[in-house]
C-alpha cells in the first residue's frame, strides 16, 4: 500500500507535518530557494530523510529515525 502524500505550503508547515509522525511523504509546494533547500537538507537529510525532485517540486520522505531538533 502506497503512503499518502501530504502537501506543505512553507518550511514551517513541512516540519510540523514531518515531526507529527503521521506524514511520511511531504510535497514541498512552494518555490524552494537554494538557502531554504540546504536548510531542509541540513535539518532532515542528515538524520536519514530523502529528498527527491518530482516535476516542479520536491518530496521529502522520512522513515523511522529520530526527529530533528526544534528551531
Secondary structure as GFF3:
##gff-version 3
##sequence-region A 1 71
A	DSSP	beta_strand	5	8	.	.	.	ID=ss1
A	DSSP	alpha_helix	11	20	.	.	.	ID=ss2
A	DSSP	beta_strand	25	28	.	.	.	ID=ss3
A	DSSP	alpha_helix	34	44	.	.	.	ID=ss4
A	DSSP	three_ten_helix	45	47	.	.	.	ID=ss5
A	DSSP	beta_strand	50	54	.	.	.	ID=ss6
A	DSSP	beta_strand	57	61	.	.	.	ID=ss7
###
